[in-house]
């Protein structure tokens, strides 16, 4: 009876230390932190080829993955006790490892980059027991000599791991001339890897971006790009299963479905994953916040979206292909590629159009990114940040109570807050989608359940909102004159846009909105509630 009693009341696994900000396997394992075992996947990767490239957004565990590879190839078996690699790795022949990381600090020009590279090569020369690199003078020559002499000294082929290979370029995108010079220097350095192939056991590069093959990768055409290979989609990041098993002690007290909606959803054609940084901060602080987004969304990205007059509702559904997602270079920054590679959009759907030709549907990975990105876009679309806080509290109150006149007042005040000078001085003022972008982003910034261009059997609803057991169906028109026509609400009714929601047993609010270019505000707001 005692045994049965103990089994049925067993305590959950004990809570461990949260590995927030940790990038070294040794510290994580030796000091009792949670660890999601990716070493089985790593063994599979090493067995499947020799030279790889993986792109993932910042704060996704790329550096920890690189460090794990380093510890495996150096033969530090004690760190892998109880992990998948313990019984699968060949521990009998360790390899010399050269690990180069550009993750720390910012290099402001080519000279600083070359100085940092020289320092790293010297550090590896000393660590690998090499007295000299011979007569080599250039950085590429010294790198090639380091690889060749390390093999001779240790009797095993060399492993080269390059972490954040593109960060010196990304840090300088706002200064294209500097970025191009840095790109050229890195291209020369990385070209060594192909010529040194006979001395290399394994090569692995990680970064945020995938530069086109005609620029940075022109000398690295032997690399396998596994960024969009379904088998490796979960090589970085936490899966739902990881959260429910490894982090089970952290889940009590948290709404599990909210955790999914806010933080899950990153996808590279395989298993969806969470950004580790988000989850670890959630477990520590016990409240939902945009942790990842706050770690460094570049103003360069926001300015670029505004400059290109991005229609913000489109960000929830963009279409791309392999070529476009890989078209990223200093001289040609594809909006889709930039948003995808930096983690603000992810793959929602994949379709093979013809043999070997794929089309991807991109959208926000989760509510955190959708809300946060739209929040920072609103000021560049003319809405003063000072007016947003008050407006949002009034918006939420109007939605909670289903008070359509109050909702009209909130929206009118939102557009009235855009200064006259902004319209006079900003190219976005003439952008056809400006009004709809501000309207949508104001709701999206709250992290609400929004359905854009929601399909019905009669057409597409501009926007539907599901909020606290109510449904709001919005249709909006942009008109030239100062007088409302009532066409927006008439279209909702004529097309039966509300029909798909009537069976929910909840109030359905029909809202037709008309924006006037002349008035720069709402001139028509017609509402009706069903149910």
BELURTA-V621121 format. One record per residue. RES is the residue in three letters. PHI is phi as a letter, one per 40 degrees, with the letter a starting at -180 (* if undefined). PSI is psi in radians with two decimals (* if undefined). Layout:
RES_PHI_PSI + RES_PHI_PSI
//
This chain:
UNK_*_-0.71 + UNK_c_-0.70 + UNK_c_-0.76 + UNK_c_-0.75 + UNK_c_-0.74 + UNK_c_-0.65 + UNK_c_-0.66 + UNK_c_-0.28 + UNK_b_0.40 + UNK_d_2.45 + UNK_c_2.65 + UNK_c_2.83 + UNK_d_2.56 + UNK_c_2.63 + UNK_c_2.49 + UNK_b_-3.13 + UNK_c_2.49 + UNK_c_2.18 + UNK_c_0.97 + UNK_c_2.11 + UNK_g_0.00 + UNK_c_2.36 + UNK_b_0.11 + UNK_b_2.25 + UNK_c_-0.68 + UNK_d_-0.87 + UNK_c_-0.74 + UNK_c_-0.76 + UNK_c_-0.69 + UNK_c_-0.34 + UNK_b_0.27 + UNK_g_0.64 + UNK_c_2.80 + UNK_d_2.51 + UNK_a_2.17 + UNK_c_2.04 + UNK_c_1.83 + UNK_b_0.10 + UNK_c_-0.43 + UNK_c_-0.78 + UNK_c_-0.68 + UNK_c_-0.73 + UNK_c_-0.72 + UNK_c_-0.73 + UNK_c_-0.86 + UNK_c_-0.63 + UNK_c_-0.32 + UNK_c_-0.11 + UNK_i_-2.97 + UNK_b_-0.59 + UNK_b_2.17 + UNK_b_2.70 + UNK_b_2.37 + UNK_b_2.18 + UNK_b_2.28 + UNK_a_2.67 + UNK_c_2.97 + UNK_c_2.72 + UNK_g_0.60 + UNK_b_0.16 + UNK_g_0.30 + UNK_c_-0.72 + UNK_c_-0.65 + UNK_c_-0.67 + UNK_c_-0.78 + UNK_c_-0.73 + UNK_c_-0.62 + UNK_c_-0.76 + UNK_c_-0.73 + UNK_d_-0.84 + UNK_c_-0.60 + UNK_c_-0.91 + UNK_c_-0.48 + UNK_c_-0.11 + UNK_g_0.48 + UNK_c_1.28 + UNK_c_-0.57 + UNK_d_-0.48 + UNK_c_-0.21 + UNK_b_0.24 + UNK_d_2.20 + UNK_g_-0.08 + UNK_c_2.91 + UNK_d_-0.63 + UNK_c_-0.34 + UNK_d_-0.76 + UNK_c_-0.07 + UNK_b_-0.35 + UNK_c_2.55 + UNK_c_1.78 + UNK_c_0.00 + UNK_c_-0.37 + UNK_b_1.51 + UNK_c_2.70 + UNK_b_2.58 + UNK_c_2.39 + UNK_b_2.29 + UNK_b_1.97 + UNK_b_2.12 + UNK_b_2.21 + UNK_b_2.31 + UNK_b_0.34 + UNK_c_-0.44 + UNK_c_2.22 + UNK_g_3.04 + UNK_b_2.27 + UNK_c_2.09 + UNK_c_-0.21 + UNK_a_3.14 + UNK_c_-0.64 + UNK_c_-0.78 + UNK_c_-0.68 + UNK_c_-0.84 + UNK_c_-0.60 + UNK_c_-0.73 + UNK_c_-0.70 + UNK_c_-0.78 + UNK_d_-0.72 + UNK_c_-0.74 + UNK_c_-0.69 + UNK_c_-0.69 + UNK_c_-0.72 + UNK_c_-0.75 + UNK_c_-0.64 + UNK_d_-0.79 + UNK_c_-0.77 + UNK_c_-0.59 + UNK_c_0.08 + UNK_g_0.54 + UNK_b_2.22 + UNK_c_-0.61 + UNK_a_2.82 + UNK_b_0.39 + UNK_g_-2.55 + UNK_c_0.05 + UNK_c_2.34 + UNK_b_-0.71 + UNK_c_2.81 + UNK_c_-0.71 + UNK_c_-0.68 + UNK_c_-0.71 + UNK_c_-0.65 + UNK_c_-0.78 + UNK_c_-0.72 + UNK_c_-0.69 + UNK_d_-0.79 + UNK_c_-0.84 + UNK_c_-0.81 + UNK_c_-0.55 + UNK_c_-0.67 + UNK_c_-0.77 + UNK_c_-0.73 + UNK_c_-0.69 + UNK_b_-0.18 + UNK_g_0.19 + UNK_b_2.63 + UNK_c_2.75 + UNK_c_2.54 + UNK_b_2.24 + UNK_b_2.14 + UNK_b_2.13 + UNK_b_2.01 + UNK_b_2.40 + UNK_f_0.87 + UNK_d_-0.42 + UNK_b_-0.04 + UNK_d_-0.69 + UNK_d_-0.53 + UNK_c_-0.86 + UNK_d_-0.60 + UNK_c_-0.26 + UNK_b_0.37 + UNK_c_-0.49 + UNK_c_-0.20 + UNK_b_1.46 + UNK_d_-0.65 + UNK_c_-0.76 + UNK_c_-0.74 + UNK_c_-0.71 + UNK_c_-0.72 + UNK_c_-0.73 + UNK_c_-0.72 + UNK_d_-0.77 + UNK_c_-0.66 + UNK_c_-0.73 + UNK_c_-0.65 + UNK_d_-0.75 + UNK_c_-0.75 + UNK_c_-0.83 + UNK_c_-0.40 + UNK_c_-0.37 + UNK_d_-0.57 + UNK_c_-0.61 + UNK_c_-0.76 + UNK_c_-0.43 + UNK_c_0.27 + UNK_d_-0.68 + UNK_c_-0.37 + UNK_c_0.01 + UNK_b_2.38 + UNK_c_-0.73 + UNK_a_2.49 + UNK_b_2.34 + UNK_a_2.15 + UNK_b_2.40 + UNK_b_2.73 + UNK_a_-3.10 + UNK_c_-0.74 + UNK_b_2.75 + UNK_b_1.73 + UNK_c_2.60 + UNK_c_2.72 + UNK_c_-0.27 + UNK_c_-0.03 + UNK_b_-1.79 + UNK_c_-0.54 + UNK_c_0.18 + UNK_c_-0.49 + UNK_c_0.16 + UNK_b_0.69 + UNK_c_-0.02 + UNK_c_-0.13 + UNK_c_2.42 + UNK_c_2.09 + UNK_c_1.90 + UNK_b_0.23 + UNK_d_-0.77 + UNK_b_0.43 + UNK_c_2.04 + UNK_d_-0.62 + UNK_d_-0.52 + UNK_b_0.26 + UNK_d_-0.60 + UNK_b_0.34 + UNK_c_-0.58 + UNK_b_2.57 + UNK_g_2.89 + UNK_b_2.35 + UNK_c_2.95 + UNK_d_-0.71 + UNK_c_-0.70 + UNK_d_-0.77 + UNK_c_-0.76 + UNK_c_-0.32 + UNK_b_-1.16 + UNK_d_-0.75 + UNK_b_0.35 + UNK_d_-0.68 + UNK_c_-0.33 + UNK_c_-0.20 + UNK_c_-0.58 + UNK_d_2.32 + UNK_g_-0.14 + UNK_b_2.49 + UNK_c_1.89 + UNK_c_-0.66 + UNK_c_-0.62 + UNK_c_-0.64 + UNK_d_-0.77 + UNK_c_-0.86 + UNK_c_-0.64 + UNK_c_-0.57 + UNK_b_-0.34 + UNK_c_2.96 + UNK_h_-0.17 + UNK_c_2.33 + UNK_a_2.29 + UNK_b_0.90 + UNK_g_0.37 + UNK_a_-2.33 + UNK_c_2.32 + UNK_c_2.57 + UNK_b_2.84 + UNK_c_2.64 + UNK_c_2.14 + UNK_d_-0.66 + UNK_c_-0.75 + UNK_d_-0.91 + UNK_c_-0.72 + UNK_c_-0.68 + UNK_c_-0.61 + UNK_c_-0.80 + UNK_c_-0.59 + UNK_c_-0.80 + UNK_c_-0.32 + UNK_g_0.52 + UNK_a_2.64 + UNK_c_2.10 + UNK_a_2.76 + UNK_c_1.19 + UNK_c_-0.85 + UNK_c_-0.78 + UNK_d_-0.63 + UNK_c_-0.14 + UNK_c_0.02 + UNK_i_0.83 + UNK_c_2.10 + UNK_c_2.37 + UNK_c_-0.47 + UNK_d_-0.76 + UNK_c_-0.80 + UNK_c_-0.77 + UNK_c_-0.65 + UNK_c_-0.73 + UNK_c_-0.70 + UNK_c_-0.75 + UNK_d_-0.65 + UNK_c_0.18 + UNK_f_0.95 + UNK_c_2.22 + UNK_c_1.77 + UNK_d_-0.56 + UNK_c_-0.47 + UNK_c_-0.37 + UNK_c_-0.35 + UNK_c_-0.17 + UNK_a_1.64 + UNK_b_2.69 + UNK_b_2.46 + UNK_a_3.06 + UNK_b_3.13 + UNK_d_-0.78 + UNK_c_-0.77 + UNK_c_-0.68 + UNK_c_-0.37 + UNK_b_0.02 + UNK_c_1.49 + UNK_b_2.04 + UNK_a_2.89 + UNK_d_-0.64 + UNK_c_-0.10 + UNK_a_1.68 + UNK_b_1.76 + UNK_c_2.28 + UNK_d_-0.80 + UNK_c_-0.79 + UNK_c_-0.74 + UNK_c_-0.81 + UNK_c_-0.64 + UNK_c_-0.86 + UNK_c_-0.49 + UNK_c_-0.06 + UNK_g_0.10 + UNK_c_-0.35 + UNK_b_2.72 + UNK_a_3.08 + UNK_c_2.16 + UNK_c_-0.55 + UNK_a_2.59 + UNK_b_2.33 + UNK_b_2.25 + UNK_c_1.92 + UNK_c_-0.91 + UNK_b_3.06 + UNK_d_2.09 + UNK_g_-0.04 + UNK_b_2.00 + UNK_b_2.50 + UNK_b_2.36 + UNK_b_2.40 + UNK_c_2.10 + UNK_b_2.61 + UNK_a_3.13 + UNK_c_2.47 + UNK_c_-0.56 + UNK_a_3.12 + UNK_c_-0.59 + UNK_d_-0.87 + UNK_c_-0.75 + UNK_d_-0.86 + UNK_c_-0.78 + UNK_c_-0.72 + UNK_c_-0.75 + UNK_c_-0.55 + UNK_c_-0.73 + UNK_c_-0.31 + UNK_c_-0.51 + UNK_d_-0.79 + UNK_c_-0.63 + UNK_c_-0.25 + UNK_c_0.23 + UNK_h_-0.21 + UNK_c_2.06 + UNK_c_2.36 + UNK_d_-0.54 + UNK_c_-0.44 + UNK_c_-0.16 + UNK_c_-0.76 + UNK_c_-0.84 + UNK_c_-0.74 + UNK_c_-0.65 + UNK_c_-0.72 + UNK_c_-0.66 + UNK_c_-0.65 + UNK_c_-0.82 + UNK_c_-0.73 + UNK_c_-0.73 + UNK_c_-0.68 + UNK_c_-0.73 + UNK_d_-0.74 + UNK_c_-0.07 + UNK_g_0.53 + UNK_c_1.68 + UNK_c_-0.70 + UNK_d_-0.68 + UNK_c_-0.66 + UNK_c_-0.72 + UNK_d_-0.75 + UNK_c_-0.68 + UNK_c_-0.80 + UNK_c_-0.67 + UNK_c_-0.75 + UNK_c_-0.59 + UNK_c_-0.88 + UNK_c_-0.51 + UNK_c_-0.39 + UNK_c_-0.23 + UNK_c_2.07 + UNK_c_2.62 + UNK_d_-0.70 + UNK_c_-0.51 + UNK_c_-0.79 + UNK_c_-0.61 + UNK_c_-0.56 + UNK_b_-0.09 + UNK_b_2.24 + UNK_d_-0.43 + UNK_c_-0.32 + UNK_c_-0.51 + UNK_c_0.06 + UNK_c_2.17 + UNK_d_-0.64 + UNK_c_0.22 + UNK_c_-0.85 + UNK_c_-0.81 + UNK_c_-0.60 + UNK_c_-0.81 + UNK_c_-0.77 + UNK_d_-0.92 + UNK_c_-0.83 + UNK_c_-0.53 + UNK_c_-0.69 + UNK_c_-0.77 + UNK_c_-0.57 + UNK_c_-0.27 + UNK_c_-0.05 + UNK_g_0.51 + UNK_c_2.86 + UNK_c_1.64 + UNK_b_2.40 + UNK_b_1.99 + UNK_c_2.47 + UNK_f_0.85 + UNK_c_2.13 + UNK_c_2.41 + UNK_b_3.09 + UNK_c_-0.06 + UNK_b_-0.21 + UNK_i_-2.73 + UNK_b_2.25 + UNK_c_2.35 + UNK_d_-0.85 + UNK_a_2.33 + UNK_b_2.51 + UNK_b_2.21 + UNK_b_2.08 + UNK_a_2.07 + UNK_f_1.04 + UNK_f_0.57 + UNK_b_2.71 + UNK_b_2.32 + UNK_b_2.18 + UNK_b_2.03 + UNK_b_2.40 + UNK_b_2.30 + UNK_b_2.56 + UNK_b_2.63 + UNK_b_2.14 + UNK_b_2.82 + UNK_c_-0.68 + UNK_c_3.12 + UNK_c_-0.07 + UNK_b_2.35 + UNK_c_2.62 + UNK_b_-0.31 + UNK_g_0.10 + UNK_c_-0.59 + UNK_c_-0.87 + UNK_c_-0.68 + UNK_d_-0.66 + UNK_c_-0.69 + UNK_d_-0.80 + UNK_c_-0.81 + UNK_c_-0.61 + UNK_c_-0.01 + UNK_g_0.65 + UNK_c_-0.47 + UNK_c_-0.22 + UNK_d_-0.71 + UNK_c_-0.27 + UNK_b_-0.13 + UNK_c_-0.43 + UNK_c_-0.01 + UNK_c_-0.25 + UNK_g_0.44 + UNK_b_2.70 + UNK_d_2.38 + UNK_b_2.04 + UNK_c_2.16 + UNK_c_2.18 + UNK_b_2.00 + UNK_b_2.20 + UNK_b_2.37 + UNK_b_2.20 + UNK_b_2.43 + UNK_b_2.20 + UNK_c_-0.63 + UNK_c_-0.77 + UNK_c_-0.28 + UNK_f_0.66 + UNK_a_-3.13 + UNK_c_2.35 + UNK_b_-0.16 + UNK_b_2.26 + UNK_a_1.84 + UNK_b_2.19 + UNK_b_2.69 + UNK_a_2.48 + UNK_b_2.31 + UNK_b_2.47 + UNK_g_*
//
